[in-house]
Amino acid sequence: MPPAALPRLILRYNQHLRMLRLWRRERSNAQQLLPILETLLVAIRRYQARQLLLNLQALPPLVQEVQVWLQTGWLPRLRNSGIQRLAVLLPLDVYNRMVVEGLLLASMHQTLPYEIQYFTEVAAALEWLSEAETPTTDHDWTGSRRAPMLVRCYQRRHRRRAGS
């Protein structure tokens, strides 16, 4: 698939927490899903991420071939990627939700090297990954080089006290 056919991916990495987050503005189709997931694995290795927010809410319908590829090709490589915590935003589509839960359940027959939690809201997933140490709204993630919200609040308070 030519790179121009891929949807625009947005990667955010929080260096302090070694947390990677990927999302896209437009909905992808089934043919775009495999390159997107491959890109995600490359980013995990590149940034040496230890925490991952995997947003599957707008997941395209998963055909049988994609399910097999996920089970036999992608999930084993995710298992060996070095991720320690995985937050999954479950698909909104009921069929896809059942497929994703089934794939993840099947992969749990082997010991997983990471903790995994399922969520329906971004804020709850970010809070679990960051243990409430970092911004938990989409707006707070727009500046990729900004300090976590609690650090910014502390710095602001400290500057106010120093100025008094």
C-alpha positions as CSV (number, residue, x, y, z in Angstrom):
1,M,0.0,0.0,0.0
2,P,1.5,3.4,-0.9
3,P,2.2,5.7,2.1
4,A,-0.2,8.3,0.7
5,A,-3.1,5.8,1.2
6,L,-2.4,5.7,5.0
7,P,-4.5,7.9,7.2
8,R,-2.7,10.7,9.0
9,L,-1.4,9.2,12.3
10,I,-0.8,11.3,15.3
11,L,1.8,10.0,17.8
12,R,2.4,11.5,21.2
13,Y,5.1,10.3,23.5
14,N,5.5,11.3,27.1
15,Q,9.2,10.8,27.8
16,H,8.9,11.1,31.6
17,L,6.3,8.3,31.7
18,R,7.6,6.5,28.6
19,M,4.0,6.5,27.4
20,L,3.0,6.3,23.7
21,R,-0.4,7.3,22.4
22,L,-1.5,6.9,18.8
23,W,-4.7,8.1,17.1
24,R,-6.0,9.3,13.8
25,R,-8.5,11.9,12.9
26,E,-10.2,10.0,10.1
27,R,-11.6,6.5,10.2
28,S,-9.4,3.9,8.6
29,N,-10.5,1.0,6.5
30,A,-9.5,-2.7,7.0
31,Q,-6.7,-2.4,4.4
32,Q,-5.1,0.5,6.3
33,L,-5.3,-1.3,9.7
34,L,-2.3,-3.6,9.1
35,P,0.2,-0.7,8.2
36,I,-1.1,1.4,11.1
37,L,-0.4,-1.4,13.6
38,E,3.0,-2.0,12.0
39,T,3.7,1.7,12.4
40,L,2.7,1.5,16.0
41,L,5.2,-1.4,16.7
42,V,8.0,0.7,15.0
43,A,7.1,3.7,17.2
44,I,7.2,1.5,20.4
45,R,10.7,0.3,19.5
46,R,11.9,3.8,18.4
47,Y,10.7,5.5,21.6
48,Q,11.3,2.5,23.8
49,A,7.8,3.1,25.2
50,R,6.8,1.1,28.3
51,Q,3.2,2.2,28.4
52,L,0.7,2.3,25.5
53,L,-2.7,3.7,25.0
54,L,-4.3,1.7,22.1
55,N,-7.5,3.4,21.0
56,L,-9.6,0.9,19.1
57,Q,-12.9,2.8,19.4
58,A,-13.2,3.5,15.6
59,L,-11.8,0.1,14.5
60,P,-12.9,-1.0,11.0
61,P,-14.7,-4.3,10.8
62,L,-12.2,-7.1,11.4
63,V,-12.4,-9.8,8.7
64,Q,-11.1,-13.3,9.4
65,E,-7.8,-12.8,7.7
66,V,-7.0,-9.7,9.8
67,Q,-8.0,-11.6,13.0
68,V,-5.6,-14.4,12.1
69,W,-2.8,-11.9,11.4
70,L,-3.4,-10.2,14.7
71,Q,-3.4,-13.4,16.6
72,T,-0.4,-15.0,14.9
73,G,1.7,-12.0,13.8
74,W,1.0,-8.8,15.6
75,L,0.1,-9.7,19.2
76,P,3.2,-11.9,19.6
77,R,5.4,-9.0,18.5
78,L,3.5,-6.6,20.8
79,R,4.2,-9.1,23.6
80,N,8.0,-8.9,22.8
81,S,8.0,-5.1,22.4
82,G,8.9,-4.2,25.9
83,I,5.5,-2.7,26.8
84,Q,4.8,-3.0,30.5
85,R,1.3,-1.4,30.7
86,L,-1.4,-1.5,27.9
87,A,-4.6,0.5,28.1
88,V,-7.1,-0.5,25.5
89,L,-10.0,1.7,24.5
90,L,-12.5,-0.9,23.4
91,P,-14.3,-0.6,20.0
92,L,-17.7,1.1,20.0
93,D,-19.0,-1.6,17.5
94,V,-20.3,-4.6,19.5
95,Y,-19.0,-7.2,17.0
96,N,-15.5,-5.6,17.0
97,R,-15.5,-5.4,20.8
98,M,-16.2,-9.2,21.0
99,V,-13.5,-9.9,18.4
100,V,-10.9,-7.8,20.3
101,E,-11.8,-9.2,23.7
102,G,-11.6,-12.7,22.2
103,L,-8.2,-12.1,20.6
104,L,-6.8,-10.6,23.9
105,L,-8.3,-13.4,25.9
106,A,-6.7,-16.0,23.6
107,S,-3.4,-14.3,23.9
108,M,-3.6,-14.5,27.7
109,H,-3.1,-18.3,27.6
110,Q,0.6,-17.4,27.6
111,T,1.9,-15.2,30.4
112,L,1.7,-11.6,29.3
113,P,4.7,-9.4,30.1
114,Y,2.5,-6.4,30.6
115,E,-0.5,-5.3,32.6
116,I,-3.7,-4.7,30.5
117,Q,-6.8,-2.8,31.3
118,Y,-9.9,-2.1,29.2
119,F,-11.6,1.3,29.0
120,T,-14.4,3.1,27.3
121,E,-13.1,6.7,28.0
122,V,-9.7,8.3,27.1
123,A,-9.5,10.1,30.4
124,A,-9.8,6.9,32.5
125,A,-7.2,5.2,30.4
126,L,-4.7,8.0,30.7
127,E,-5.3,8.3,34.4
128,W,-4.6,4.5,34.9
129,L,-1.4,4.7,32.7
130,S,-0.1,7.8,34.4
131,E,-1.4,7.0,37.9
132,A,-2.8,10.6,37.8
133,E,0.6,12.2,37.3
134,T,-0.1,13.6,33.8
135,P,-2.8,15.4,31.9
136,T,-6.0,13.4,31.4
137,T,-7.8,15.3,28.7
138,D,-7.2,15.4,24.9
139,H,-6.7,19.2,25.2
140,D,-3.8,18.7,27.7
141,W,-2.0,16.5,25.1
142,T,-1.9,19.0,22.3
143,G,1.6,20.4,23.4
144,S,3.8,17.3,23.2
145,R,6.7,19.0,25.0
146,R,4.7,20.4,27.9
147,A,5.2,19.1,31.5
148,P,2.5,17.0,33.1
149,M,-0.3,19.0,34.5
150,L,0.6,18.4,38.2
151,V,4.1,19.6,37.5
152,R,2.9,22.7,35.8
153,C,0.5,23.5,38.7
154,Y,3.4,23.0,41.2
155,Q,5.7,25.2,39.2
156,R,3.0,28.0,39.0
157,R,2.4,27.8,42.7
158,H,6.1,27.9,43.4
159,R,6.6,31.0,41.1
160,R,3.7,32.8,42.9
161,R,5.2,32.1,46.3
162,A,8.6,33.2,45.2
163,G,7.2,36.4,43.8
164,S,5.4,37.3,47.1
